[in-house]
Structure formats: C-alpha cells, structure tokens
Amino acid sequence: MSDRARTRLRSRTRARVRTSSAAGGRVPGALGQLALVLRTPAGAAQPLFGQAPKRWQRALPFVVVGIFVVTLLPVTITVLADDYAVGGGWAGALGVAQTVPLLLAVTRPLPAWMLVLAADTAGAVLLLSADKVAGQSWPWPPMTIIGYLVLMACLGLRESIRTLVGVWLATGVIGTVLSFSAPSGSMNTNALLFVLSGVMLVLTGALRGLGDAQQRVAEQESISEAERARRTLLEERARIARELHDVVAHHMSVITVQADSAPYRVPGMPEPVREEFAAIAASARESLGEMRRLLTVLRGDGAGGAEGAGARAPQPGIDRLQQLVEATVRAGQPVELSLAAGAAGAAPPAVDLSAYRIVQEALANVVRHAPGAPTRVSVTVDEDEVLVLVVNGPARDAVVELESSGTGHGLVGMRERVRLTGGTLDTGPLPDGGFRVAARLPLNDPSKEAS
C-alpha cells in the first residue's frame, strides 16, 4: 500500500471512529464530543486534538495550557520570592523556566518535559540555600507539582507506553537522588509527585490506548470492506466473462458449423470458395478456443484450470505469424511478412507471445481503420532484443473504412504488453497517411538482471 492510500485509509478510519463513537456514546452534547476527542490519538506531527472536527476543540489544548501558564507564572514567582525568600531575579528566572515550556507540550510534549524537569531540578537545588525553605515543600513546590501534572497529561495523550514508563521512572529517580540532600525541616514531596504523575500517566495513557484500539478496529473494518468489494468485483467480472462467453461462443459456434457445412449444403461449390469457408471455420474455432482460455484465467480456476484445455493448448508466438498473415490476406488485406531466420525460437515465452499479440492487434487495426491498405510486417532479432514493425499505407480510395472510431483499447493493450516485458513501443501516423507500430522487446528481463 502506498503512502497516499494509507493516509486516505487513516482519514476514513478516524472519521468512522468519530461517527461510531458519537452514535454509541452515552454522554450527549459538548461533553460527549470532548470525551470522543480525548480518545482520538493525534499523529506524531500534530498538536493534541489535531483530529477534532471542530475548531474550538482543536484550539482547546492551547487555551487550557495557556491558562495554566498565565496562572502559574506569577504565582510561582510570588511563592518563591515570599515563602522561600528566593531573590527576585532568581525567582523570576525559575518561574519562567518552569512554566513557559508548558506551551510546547501541546505539540512537542517530550522536549517540553525535558526542559521542565531540568528547570524543576535546578529550582530544587537552588532552594537548598533559600532562607525560608524550612517548613516548606521540597524538592517540588506546589506550583511545580501542578505544572508537572499538566505536562504528564499531555505526555500520556501522545507518547507510547514505553516512553511514559521511562518518564515516570526518571521522575522518581531524580526526586529520590535529591531527597538525600533534603534540608532540615522541609516537607518532602517526592513521593507525592511520583504517585500523582503515575496516576495521571495511567489515566491519559488508558484514554490513548482506547483511541488506538478503536482506530485499529475501524482500520480492520475498512480493510475487510475493501476486500469484500474486491471479491465482489472479481465475482462480477467472472460472471460477465461467463455471460460474454455464452453469448459470443454461441454465435462463433454457429459460424463454424455453417462454414463447415456450406460445401455440403451448396453442391458444386468451386474449390477456392471451399478453401475460403474452411479458413473461416478454422478462424472461428481458434477464436473460440482463445476465448475459453481467457475465461479460464478470469475465473481463476487454480490448478484445475491450469491443467484444463486452456493450459494444454500452446500459446501463439512468432512461429504462428505466418498463419496470422495468411488469414489476413485471405480476408482481402494485402500484407507482406518479413521474418528473420531463427526468430521463432530465439525469444522467451513472454516476449514470444507479446510479439504475436502486437502484430495481431496491429493487423486488426489496419483491417478496421485502413482496409485495403498495403501493410508490411517485419520481425527481426539480435542479441539483445526483438524488433516488431508493422507499417501500413493509407486506405484505398475505393474502399470504405469499416470503423470510423475506436475505443483505443488496442494501443493500450500493446503498451501494457511492452511494459510488462521491459520494452518500448512507438506508434504514430506517417506523413503519407499511413500508420506505424514499432515495438522493441528485450530478450532478457531487465528486472532480473538488476537483481
């Protein structure tokens, strides 16, 4: 699956998660939508609630964190300066370092945690020499605990379980190391922050896990629906192929029977006419056989189909071009064939079949669009490639073109065959009104040589 398809699938999946959860949720209104957004995981490069359907929901994390920063910043500076007797400059610097990085937590919670933890640790060390630390909370003052819990909520909604466990253990280890140098008379808050941060990480991580689980279930449902649609398409294609076979095979069988029985139904038929009817019957039988082989491929009969009549009949190749040209000449189309010596056995099966099909389709186009035009077919082989060239002149003035328009599927089929063999195809009109088809088919598969 490509990146673009995977992105589309995830977008549809998230929309389905939102729709299904909103339909089955028990909390109505804005609270239900907020609970749904909390359970929807955000991408690595997106802010929290970045997948929310409404603008106010996407802006909510920025507003909430901004309120905490605006509230905690002056309170932290005031508490450090008044209750801990920290100098005004140091109090302001610590307040900014401990609160402003929270704004980064909405989009980059892990870097924000590193900055805040470093600032909180530096603040704890600085408070060791404060004049009024006795009787106060240490190493984590109340404002530090509140800001840290906000940071833990952002982390829990974004990061993986392994990252959350590492953050929680790092918090406990740093607090424990600082506790060895706790000032006398202070209230140790290391255990309090360790427990509260663990609870916050568990709650928010559980919400994220629930959102991930819902998204995975929705993705599996989307994949199942795609597989069902694909299976339905294949079944419909096989059904159409069977119906096409039933319709066309009937008419082809009638043509074969009529052509074979014509000499017996019309006595005294000249020999050239008998040969013409025999050629018509042979062409009809060959077309019917190829249609049955194509139906076997479309139905996907597996090993049984591979061992059936379609597999037993050899695929046409360059050695059958002479018969193809003769049949076209009998249909009234002047065609000359130039076949290099040894070309029939020089090409691998895929190239051999592609060369035959390209000539077959090119001659069919000449019969349809330029009946009566002189046509030259040339097949040459060298050490590296097979060159197939079909050139026809303009249609004769006395001959009316059988088809004035076409679907263009013939040229598309030629290009696909050439592409699968790693070759090149050049088609286009000639200055005199004719048309040229030139295909270069490599004898060796370029992909195998590259590997």
C-alpha positions in Angstrom: 0.0 0.0 0.0 1.3 3.4 -0.9 1.7 6.4 1.5 -1.2 8.3 -0.1 -3.5 5.3 0.1 -2.5 4.7 3.7 -3.2 8.3 4.5 -6.7 8.2 2.9 -7.4 5.0 4.9 -6.4 6.5 8.2 -8.5 9.6 7.5 -11.6 7.5 6.7 -10.8 5.4 9.7 -10.7 8.3 12.1 -13.9 9.7 10.6 -15.5 6.3 11.2 -14.2 6.2 14.8 -15.7 9.6 15.4 -19.0 8.7 13.8 -19.4 5.3 15.5 -18.4 6.6 18.9 -20.7 9.6 18.6 -23.5 7.3 17.7 -22.9 4.9 20.5 -21.7 7.4 23.2 -23.7 7.8 26.3 -22.7 11.4 27.1 -24.6 13.8 24.8 -23.6 17.3 23.7 -20.3 19.0 24.1 -19.1 16.7 26.9 -19.6 13.7 24.7 -17.7 15.3 21.8 -14.9 16.2 24.2 -14.7 12.6 25.5 -14.6 11.4 21.9 -11.7 13.8 21.1 -9.8 12.7 24.2 -10.0 9.1 22.9 -8.8 10.0 19.4 -5.0 9.7 19.2 -3.1 12.5 17.5 -0.4 12.0 14.9 3.3 12.5 15.6 3.4 15.8 13.8 0.1 17.1 15.0 -0.9 19.0 18.1 -3.2 17.4 20.7 -6.8 17.2 19.5 -5.5 17.9 16.0 -8.0 15.4 14.6 -11.0 17.1 16.2 -13.8 18.0 13.8 -14.4 21.5 15.2 -12.2 24.5 15.5 -12.9 25.1 19.2 -11.9 21.6 20.0 -8.6 21.9 18.2 -7.9 25.1 20.0 -8.9 23.8 23.4 -5.4 22.3 24.4 -3.7 25.7 23.6 -6.3 27.6 25.6 -6.1 25.2 28.6 -2.3 25.1 28.7 -2.2 28.9 28.2 -4.5 29.5 31.2 -2.2 27.3 33.4 0.9 29.2 32.2 -0.6 32.6 32.8 -1.8 31.5 36.2 1.2 29.6 37.4 3.9 32.1 36.2 3.0 34.9 38.6 2.1 32.5 41.4 5.4 30.7 41.1 7.4 33.9 41.2 5.4 35.2 44.2 5.7 32.0 46.2 9.4 31.6 45.5 10.1 35.2 46.5 7.8 35.4 49.5 7.5 31.9 51.0 11.0 30.6 50.1 12.8 34.0 50.3 14.5 33.5 46.9 15.9 36.6 45.3 13.7 38.4 42.8 15.9 37.7 39.8 16.2 34.0 40.6 12.5 33.7 41.3 11.6 35.3 38.0 14.0 33.1 36.1 12.8 29.9 37.8 9.2 30.9 37.2 9.7 31.4 33.5 11.8 28.2 33.1 9.3 26.1 35.0 6.0 27.3 33.3 6.6 28.7 29.9 7.9 25.4 28.3 4.4 24.0 29.1 3.2 25.8 25.9 5.4 23.4 23.9 3.7 20.4 25.5 0.7 20.7 23.1 2.8 19.9 20.1 6.1 18.5 21.5 5.4 17.1 25.0 8.7 15.1 25.3 11.0 18.1 24.7 8.8 20.2 26.9 9.2 17.5 29.7 13.0 17.6 29.4 13.0 21.4 29.7 10.6 21.5 32.7 12.3 18.6 34.5 15.7 20.4 34.1 14.2 23.6 35.4 12.4 21.9 38.3 15.7 20.1 39.3 17.6 23.4 39.1 15.0 25.0 41.2 15.2 22.3 43.9 19.0 22.7 44.1 18.6 26.5 44.3 16.0 26.1 47.1 18.6 24.3 49.2 20.2 27.7 50.0 16.9 29.6 50.4 16.4 31.3 53.8 12.8 30.0 54.4 12.9 26.5 53.0 12.3 25.0 56.4 8.7 24.1 56.8 8.0 24.4 53.1 7.5 21.7 50.4 10.7 20.4 48.8 12.1 19.4 46.2 8.8 20.1 44.4 6.8 23.1 45.5 3.0 23.0 44.9 3.2 25.1 41.7 5.8 22.7 40.3 3.6 19.7 41.0 0.6 21.3 39.3 2.6 22.3 36.2 4.2 18.8 36.1 0.8 17.1 36.2 -0.4 19.2 33.2 2.8 18.1 31.4 2.1 14.4 32.3 -1.4 14.7 30.8 0.0 15.9 27.5 2.6 13.2 27.5 0.0 10.5 28.3 -2.2 11.5 25.4 0.7 11.5 22.9 3.6 9.2 23.7 3.9 5.4 23.8 3.7 3.2 26.9 7.5 2.6 26.9 8.1 6.4 26.9 5.6 7.0 29.6 7.2 4.4 31.9 10.6 5.9 31.2 9.3 9.4 32.1 7.7 8.2 35.3 10.9 6.3 36.4 13.1 9.3 35.6 10.8 11.5 37.8 11.1 9.1 40.7 14.9 8.6 40.3 15.6 12.3 40.2 13.4 13.0 43.2 15.0 10.2 45.2 18.5 11.5 44.4 17.5 15.0 45.5 15.9 13.6 48.7 19.3 12.5 50.0 20.2 16.2 50.4 16.9 17.4 51.8 17.1 20.5 54.0 16.1 20.0 57.6 12.5 20.8 58.5 11.2 20.7 54.9 8.3 18.6 53.7 9.5 16.0 51.2 7.1 15.9 48.2 9.0 13.4 46.1 6.6 10.6 46.8 3.6 12.8 46.2 4.7 13.9 42.8 5.8 10.3 41.9 2.3 8.9 42.8 0.3 11.7 41.2 2.3 11.7 38.0 1.9 7.9 37.8 -1.9 8.2 38.2 -2.1 10.9 35.5 0.0 8.9 33.1 -2.1 5.8 33.6 -5.4 7.7 33.1 -4.3 9.6 30.0 -2.4 6.6 28.6 -5.6 4.5 29.0 -7.6 7.1 27.1 -5.0 7.0 24.3 -5.0 3.2 24.3 -8.7 3.2 24.0 -8.5 5.5 21.0 -5.8 3.4 19.4 -7.9 0.2 19.9 -10.9 1.9 18.3 -8.8 3.1 15.4 -7.3 -0.4 14.8 -10.8 -2.0 14.8 -12.0 0.6 12.3 -9.0 0.0 10.1 -9.7 -3.7 10.1 -13.3 -3.0 9.2 -12.2 -0.7 6.4 -9.8 -3.4 5.1 -12.5 -6.0 5.4 -14.9 -3.8 3.4 -12.2 -3.2 0.7 -11.6 -7.0 0.5 -15.3 -7.7 0.2 -15.6 -5.0 -2.5 -12.6 -6.5 -4.4 -14.1 -10.0 -4.1 -17.4 -8.8 -5.3 -15.7 -7.1 -8.3 -13.9 -10.3 -9.2 -17.1 -12.3 -8.9 -18.9 -9.8 -11.1 -16.0 -9.8 -13.6 -16.1 -13.6 -13.8 -19.9 -13.6 -14.2 -19.7 -11.1 -17.0 -16.9 -13.1 -18.6 -19.1 -16.2 -18.5 -22.1 -14.4 -19.9 -19.9 -13.0 -22.7 -18.6 -16.4 -23.4 -22.1 -17.9 -23.6 -23.3 -15.2 -26.0 -20.2 -14.9 -28.3 -19.4 -18.6 -28.2 -22.9 -19.4 -29.4 -22.5 -17.2 -32.5 -19.0 -18.4 -33.1 -20.2 -22.0 -33.0 -22.9 -21.2 -35.4 -20.4 -19.6 -37.8 -18.1 -22.7 -37.5 -21.0 -25.1 -38.2 -22.2 -23.0 -41.2 -18.8 -22.7 -42.7 -18.1 -26.4 -42.3 -21.4 -27.5 -43.7 -21.5 -25.0 -46.6 -19.8 -27.3 -49.1 -22.4 -30.0 -48.4 -25.4 -27.6 -48.4 -24.4 -25.9 -51.6 -23.4 -28.5 -54.2 -20.9 -27.7 -56.9 -19.0 -25.1 -55.0 -15.7 -24.1 -56.6 -12.5 -25.1 -54.8 -11.4 -21.6 -53.9 -14.8 -21.0 -52.2 -14.4 -24.3 -50.3 -11.0 -23.2 -49.0 -12.4 -19.8 -48.0 -15.2 -21.5 -45.9 -12.6 -23.8 -44.4 -10.4 -20.8 -43.4 -13.5 -19.1 -41.9 -14.3 -22.2 -39.9 -10.7 -22.5 -38.7 -10.5 -18.9 -37.6 -13.8 -19.2 -35.8 -12.6 -22.3 -33.9 -9.3 -20.6 -33.0 -11.2 -17.5 -31.7 -13.5 -19.7 -29.7 -10.5 -21.6 -28.1 -8.8 -18.3 -27.2 -12.0 -17.0 -25.6 -12.3 -20.2 -23.5 -8.7 -19.9 -22.3 -9.3 -16.2 -21.4 -12.4 -17.3 -19.4 -10.3 -19.8 -17.6 -7.9 -17.1 -16.5 -10.7 -14.7 -15.5 -12.4 -17.4 -13.4 -9.2 -18.2 -11.6 -9.8 -22.0 -11.5 -6.4 -22.6 -9.9 -4.6 -25.9 -10.5 -7.6 -27.4 -12.2 -7.8 -24.6 -14.6 -4.1 -24.7 -15.3 -4.4 -28.4 -16.3 -7.5 -27.8 -18.4 -7.9 -27.4 -22.1 -6.6 -23.8 -22.0 -3.3 -24.9 -20.5 -2.9 -27.8 -22.8 -3.2 -25.6 -25.9 0.1 -23.9 -26.7 0.1 -20.1 -26.7 0.7 -18.5 -30.1 4.1 -17.0 -30.8 6.4 -15.7 -33.6 6.2 -19.1 -35.3 2.4 -18.5 -35.8 2.8 -15.2 -37.5 2.9 -16.7 -41.0 -0.5 -18.3 -40.4 -1.8 -15.0 -39.0 -0.7 -13.1 -42.1 -2.1 -15.7 -44.4 -5.5 -15.4 -42.7 -5.4 -11.6 -43.0 -4.5 -11.9 -46.7 -7.4 -14.2 -47.3 -9.7 -11.6 -45.7 -8.6 -9.2 -48.5 -5.9 -7.3 -46.8 -2.6 -7.1 -48.7 0.1 -8.0 -46.1 3.8 -8.8 -46.6 5.8 -10.6 -43.8 9.5 -10.4 -43.3 10.6 -12.8 -40.6 14.2 -13.1 -39.7 15.7 -16.6 -39.7 15.7 -18.1 -36.2 13.3 -15.6 -34.8 10.7 -18.2 -33.9 12.8 -19.9 -31.3 15.0 -17.0 -30.1 12.6 -15.2 -27.7 11.4 -16.3 -24.3 7.7 -17.3 -23.9 6.6 -13.9 -22.6 8.3 -12.0 -25.4 7.2 -14.6 -28.0 3.6 -14.2 -27.0 3.8 -10.4 -26.8 5.3 -10.1 -30.3 2.4 -12.2 -31.7 -0.3 -10.2 -29.9 1.2 -6.9 -31.0 1.2 -8.0 -34.7 -2.3 -9.4 -34.3 -3.7 -6.2 -32.8 -1.9 -4.0 -35.3 -3.3 -6.0 -38.3 -6.8 -5.9 -36.7 -6.5 -2.1 -36.5 -5.4 -2.0 -40.2 -8.4 -4.1 -41.2 -10.8 -1.9 -39.1 -9.4 1.6 -39.9 -7.4 1.2 -43.2 -9.0 -1.7 -45.1 -7.1 -2.5 -48.3 -4.0 -0.5 -47.3 -0.7 -2.3 -48.2 0.9 -3.5 -45.0 4.4 -4.7 -44.1 5.2 -6.8 -41.1 8.8 -7.2 -40.1 10.2 -9.2 -37.1 14.0 -9.1 -36.5 16.1 -10.5 -33.7 19.5 -9.5 -32.5 21.5 -10.4 -29.4 19.5 -8.2 -27.1 16.0 -7.6 -28.4 13.2 -8.4 -30.8 12.1 -5.6 -33.1 8.5 -5.8 -34.3 7.5 -3.4 -37.0 4.0 -3.1 -38.6 3.6 -0.3 -41.2 0.6 0.3 -43.3 -0.1 2.8 -46.1 -3.2 5.0 -46.5 -6.5 3.3 -47.1 -7.5 2.8 -50.7 -9.9 5.5 -52.1 -12.3 2.8 -53.4 -12.6 1.1 -50.0 -14.8 2.4 -47.3 -13.3 2.4 -43.8 -15.0 -0.3 -41.7 -14.8 1.7 -38.4 -14.7 5.4 -38.1 -13.9 5.4 -34.4 -12.4 3.1 -31.8 -12.1 2.7 -28.1 -8.3 2.9 -28.1 -8.0 -0.3 -26.1 -5.8 -1.9 -28.8 -2.9 0.6 -28.3 -3.4 0.5 -24.6 -3.1 -3.3 -24.6 0.1 -3.1 -26.8 1.7 -0.6 -24.3 0.8 -2.9 -21.4 2.4 -5.9 -23.0 5.5 -4.0 -23.9 5.8 -2.5 -20.4 5.5 -6.0 -18.8 8.4 -7.2 -20.9 10.5 -4.1 -20.2 10.5 -2.9 -23.8 9.4 0.2 -25.6 6.6 1.0 -28.0 6.4 3.7 -30.6 3.2 4.3 -32.5 2.0 7.2 -34.7 0.8 8.3 -38.1 3.0 8.6 -41.1 3.3 11.7 -43.4 1.6 9.9 -46.3 -1.5 9.0 -44.2 -0.4 5.5 -43.0 0.4 4.3 -39.6 3.4 2.7 -37.9 3.7 0.4 -34.9 7.3 -0.3 -33.6 7.9 -2.4 -30.5 11.3 -3.3 -29.0 11.1 -6.3 -26.7 14.3 -7.2 -24.8 15.2 -10.9 -24.7 16.5 -10.6 -21.2 14.3 -9.3 -18.3 15.9 -6.1 -17.1 14.5 -6.5 -13.5 16.2 -9.9 -13.2 19.5 -8.6 -14.4 19.3 -5.7 -11.9 18.7 -8.1 -9.1 
